[in-house]
Amino acid sequence: MAMAIKALREAKGYSPGELAQLMGVSRPAVVKWETGKSSPRSDKLPLLAQILGVEVGQLYTQHTS
């Protein structure tokens, strides 16, 4: 999931801080998601997927096409 979140965020042109603001979480939280140190809470996944323009299931893959 970590690599997919980072790749999708970068593809959308968001910085970690911008994604954090859109998600209502801290920048360190986004960085932890992207480094695999933690994962987004399940209740945040639909919003994360919507912001990144994907289905929730795509957050679990490294393929972003």
GIPEHU-V543392 format. One record per backbone hydrogen bond with DSSP energy under -0.5 kcal/mol. NH is the residue of the N-H (numbers start at 0). CO is the residue of the C=O. If there is no record, write none. Layout:
BEGIN
((NH:CO) (NH:CO))
END
This chain:
BEGIN
((4:0) (5:1) (6:2) (7:3) (8:4) (9:5) (10:6) (11:7) (12:8) (12:9) (13:8) (18:14) (19:15) (20:16) (21:17) (22:18) (23:19) (24:19) (29:25) (30:26) (31:27) (32:28) (33:29) (34:30) (35:31) (35:32) (36:31) (37:31) (43:40) (44:40) (44:41) (45:41) (47:43) (48:44) (49:45) (50:46) (51:47) (52:48) (52:49) (53:48) (57:54) (58:54) (58:55) (59:56) (60:57))
END
